Amino acid sequence: MPASEPTILATSMGFFSRKRGPYDLRPGPVFDLGAELAQAGPEPRVCYLGQAVGDQPTSFTALYGAFAGTRFRLSHLALFPMPNVDDIRTHLLAQDMIWVGGGSVANLVAVWRAHGLDEILHECWQAGVVLGGVSAGSICWHVGGATDSFGPQLRAFTDALGWLPYGNGVHYDSEEQRRPLIHRLVGDGTLPVSHCTDDGVGLVYRGDKLVEAVADREGVSAYEVSRSADGTVRETVIAPRLLG
């Protein structure tokens, strides 16, 4: 069964390290949450999209290793140098969850649009396939956010898919440029009201409404950053629910 409503999991979370090397990962509880939201069966189908890092082979290797031996059935969609599946639409509509990795959000959405993948993903979302992702895979569903797509100095990005009518701030507690830039962009009107996540936090949207924040660790939060009538910027903490 698909999700009962169009559902997006926009996060600064995903995998934990097994501490046996840089690509030795295990899935975090956000994937169990995604399977629950998708009303998936005992073997949830997850498709990984890695266009934000140019479909690097190491990212596929790491993810297949992470899901090996779990109940999840992993596949991936690559677009470099050409699609690896004959029928992208059919493949993605058959998933319970689509997970988008981090990297360059500007490159990500440009490549998606070149292949018509933005339209296919919108159809998947409306059909009840849970869309999720981390970092660039979080910002992409929103109006935009702060990005290092153009270099190490963060810049505004406002050409994301815009299905969620908010700005999005990721890695809010771990990269010092993030919070002040989001505040400035909301304050000057570059971004609308923005939802932000510390590392280890995710946002659950039903339709285009934020219904809860979740976390895979203690001591982290989500935030809403908004502009008051007098032009000042207000940051409101959204306490997350701790995932098991």
C-alpha positions as CSV (number, residue, x, y, z in Angstrom):
1,M,0.0,0.0,0.0
2,P,1.3,3.5,-0.7
3,A,1.4,6.3,1.9
4,S,-2.0,7.6,2.8
5,E,-1.0,11.2,1.7
6,P,1.8,12.6,-0.3
7,T,4.8,12.4,2.1
8,I,8.3,13.8,2.2
9,L,11.0,13.2,4.7
10,A,13.5,16.1,4.5
11,T,16.5,15.5,6.7
12,S,20.0,16.0,7.9
13,M,20.2,12.3,8.8
14,G,20.4,8.9,7.2
15,F,23.2,6.5,8.0
16,F,25.5,5.7,10.9
17,S,29.1,4.7,10.5
18,R,30.1,1.2,11.6
19,K,33.6,2.8,12.2
20,R,35.4,0.3,10.0
21,G,36.1,2.7,7.1
22,P,34.6,5.7,5.4
23,Y,32.1,3.7,3.3
24,D,31.1,1.2,6.0
25,L,27.6,2.4,6.9
26,R,24.4,1.1,8.4
27,P,20.9,2.5,7.9
28,G,19.5,4.8,10.6
29,P,15.9,4.6,11.9
30,V,14.7,7.1,9.4
31,F,14.4,4.3,6.9
32,D,12.1,2.3,9.2
33,L,10.1,5.5,9.6
34,G,9.9,5.9,5.8
35,A,8.7,2.3,5.4
36,E,6.1,2.9,8.1
37,L,4.8,6.0,6.4
38,A,4.8,4.2,3.1
39,Q,2.7,1.4,4.6
40,A,5.3,-0.9,3.1
41,G,5.3,-4.7,3.4
42,P,7.9,-6.8,5.2
43,E,10.5,-6.0,2.5
44,P,10.3,-2.3,1.7
45,R,11.6,-1.2,-1.7
46,V,14.0,1.8,-1.6
47,C,15.5,3.4,-4.6
48,Y,18.6,5.6,-4.1
49,L,19.2,8.7,-6.3
50,G,22.8,9.9,-6.2
51,Q,22.8,12.7,-8.9
52,A,23.9,15.3,-6.3
53,V,27.4,13.6,-6.4
54,G,27.2,12.7,-10.1
55,D,26.3,9.1,-9.5
56,Q,29.7,8.2,-7.9
57,P,30.2,4.4,-7.9
58,T,31.5,4.6,-4.3
59,S,28.1,5.9,-3.1
60,F,26.3,3.0,-4.7
61,T,28.8,0.6,-3.2
62,A,28.4,2.1,0.3
63,L,24.6,2.0,0.2
64,Y,24.3,-1.6,-1.1
65,G,26.7,-2.6,1.6
66,A,24.7,-0.7,4.2
67,F,21.4,-2.4,3.3
68,A,23.0,-5.9,2.8
69,G,21.4,-8.3,5.3
70,T,18.5,-6.0,6.2
71,R,14.8,-6.3,5.3
72,F,15.1,-3.5,2.7
73,R,15.3,-4.2,-1.0
74,L,17.6,-1.5,-2.5
75,S,17.9,-0.4,-6.1
76,H,19.3,2.7,-7.6
77,L,18.7,5.1,-10.5
78,A,21.7,6.5,-12.2
79,L,21.6,9.1,-14.9
80,F,25.4,9.3,-15.6
81,P,26.4,8.6,-18.3
82,M,22.8,7.5,-19.2
83,P,19.9,6.0,-17.3
84,N,20.6,2.5,-15.9
85,V,16.9,1.4,-16.2
86,D,14.8,1.2,-19.3
87,D,11.7,2.8,-17.9
88,I,12.4,5.3,-15.1
89,R,8.8,6.1,-14.4
90,T,7.7,2.5,-14.0
91,H,10.8,1.7,-11.8
92,L,10.2,4.7,-9.4
93,L,6.5,4.2,-9.1
94,A,7.1,0.6,-8.0
95,Q,9.1,1.8,-4.9
96,D,7.9,2.3,-1.4
97,M,10.5,5.0,-0.8
98,I,12.9,7.1,-2.9
99,W,16.0,8.3,-1.0
100,V,18.1,11.2,-2.4
101,G,21.7,11.6,-1.3
102,G,23.6,14.8,-0.5
103,G,25.9,16.8,-2.6
104,S,25.2,19.7,-5.0
105,V,21.5,20.6,-4.9
106,A,22.0,23.0,-7.9
107,N,23.4,20.2,-10.0
108,L,20.9,17.8,-8.7
109,V,17.8,19.7,-9.8
110,A,19.4,20.7,-13.1
111,V,20.1,17.1,-14.1
112,W,16.6,16.0,-13.0
113,R,15.0,18.7,-15.1
114,A,17.1,17.7,-18.1
115,H,15.7,14.1,-17.9
116,G,12.2,15.1,-16.9
117,L,12.7,13.4,-13.6
118,D,11.1,16.3,-11.7
119,E,7.8,15.5,-13.3
120,I,8.2,11.8,-12.6
121,L,9.1,12.4,-9.0
122,H,6.1,14.6,-8.5
123,E,3.9,11.8,-9.8
124,C,5.5,9.4,-7.4
125,W,4.9,11.8,-4.5
126,Q,1.3,12.2,-5.4
127,A,0.9,8.4,-5.8
128,G,2.1,7.8,-2.2
129,V,5.8,6.9,-2.8
130,V,7.6,8.4,0.2
131,L,10.2,10.9,-1.0
132,G,13.2,11.3,1.4
133,G,16.7,12.6,1.4
134,V,19.6,14.2,3.2
135,S,21.2,17.7,2.8
136,A,20.8,18.4,-1.0
137,G,18.2,15.6,-0.9
138,S,16.3,17.7,1.7
139,I,16.6,21.2,0.2
140,C,15.5,20.0,-3.3
141,W,11.8,19.6,-2.3
142,H,11.6,23.1,-0.9
143,V,11.9,26.6,-2.5
144,G,15.6,26.6,-1.7
145,G,18.1,27.1,1.0
146,A,21.8,27.7,1.7
147,T,24.1,25.7,-0.4
148,D,27.8,25.1,-1.1
149,S,27.0,24.0,-4.7
150,F,28.9,27.0,-6.0
151,G,32.0,26.8,-3.7
152,P,33.0,26.6,0.0
153,Q,31.3,30.0,0.8
154,L,27.6,29.3,1.2
155,R,25.2,31.0,-1.1
156,A,21.5,31.3,-1.6
157,F,19.7,28.8,-3.8
158,T,16.1,29.5,-4.8
159,D,15.5,27.3,-7.8
160,A,14.6,24.1,-6.1
161,L,11.4,22.1,-6.9
162,G,9.3,24.2,-4.6
163,W,6.7,21.6,-3.8
164,L,7.1,22.5,-0.1
165,P,6.6,26.3,0.1
166,Y,9.4,26.9,2.6
167,G,13.1,27.5,2.7
168,N,15.2,24.7,4.1
169,G,18.3,24.8,6.2
170,V,20.4,21.6,6.7
171,H,23.4,20.8,9.0
172,Y,22.2,23.7,11.1
173,D,24.4,22.9,14.1
174,S,27.5,21.6,12.5
175,E,28.5,24.1,9.8
176,E,28.9,27.6,11.2
177,Q,27.9,29.5,8.0
178,R,24.4,27.9,7.9
179,R,22.4,29.6,10.7
180,P,23.5,33.2,10.0
181,L,22.9,32.9,6.3
182,I,19.4,31.4,6.7
183,H,18.6,34.2,9.1
184,R,19.8,36.8,6.5
185,L,18.0,35.2,3.6
186,V,14.7,35.0,5.5
187,G,15.2,38.6,6.8
188,D,15.7,40.1,3.4
189,G,13.0,38.1,1.8
190,T,15.2,35.9,-0.4
191,L,13.7,32.8,1.3
192,P,10.2,32.4,2.8
193,V,9.6,30.9,6.3
194,S,12.3,28.3,6.6
195,H,12.5,24.9,8.3
196,C,15.9,23.9,9.5
197,T,17.5,20.7,10.9
198,D,20.4,19.9,13.1
199,D,22.4,16.9,12.1
200,G,20.4,13.8,13.1
201,V,17.0,15.5,12.6
202,G,14.4,15.1,9.9
203,L,11.1,16.8,9.0
204,V,7.9,14.9,8.1
205,Y,5.6,16.6,5.6
206,R,2.1,15.4,4.7
207,G,1.2,17.2,1.5
208,D,2.9,20.6,2.0
209,K,2.3,20.8,5.7
210,L,5.0,20.1,8.3
211,V,3.5,17.5,10.8
212,E,6.5,16.6,13.0
213,A,10.2,16.6,13.5
214,V,12.1,13.4,14.3
215,A,15.6,12.7,15.5
216,D,18.0,9.7,15.6
217,R,19.9,11.1,18.7
218,E,19.4,13.1,21.8
219,G,20.2,16.9,22.1
220,V,19.3,18.1,18.6
221,S,16.4,20.1,17.3
222,A,14.5,21.4,14.3
223,Y,13.7,25.1,13.9
224,E,11.3,27.5,12.1
225,V,12.9,30.7,11.0
226,S,10.4,33.5,10.1
227,R,10.4,37.2,9.5
228,S,8.3,39.4,11.9
229,A,6.2,42.4,10.7
230,D,8.9,44.7,12.0
231,G,11.5,43.0,9.9
232,T,13.3,41.1,12.7
233,V,14.0,37.4,12.3
234,R,12.6,34.9,14.8
235,E,13.8,31.4,15.3
236,T,11.4,28.9,17.0
237,V,12.6,25.5,18.2
238,I,10.6,22.5,17.0
239,A,11.2,19.7,19.5
240,P,11.7,16.4,17.6
241,R,10.4,12.9,18.5
242,L,13.2,10.5,19.2
243,L,13.1,7.5,16.8
244,G,13.7,4.1,18.2
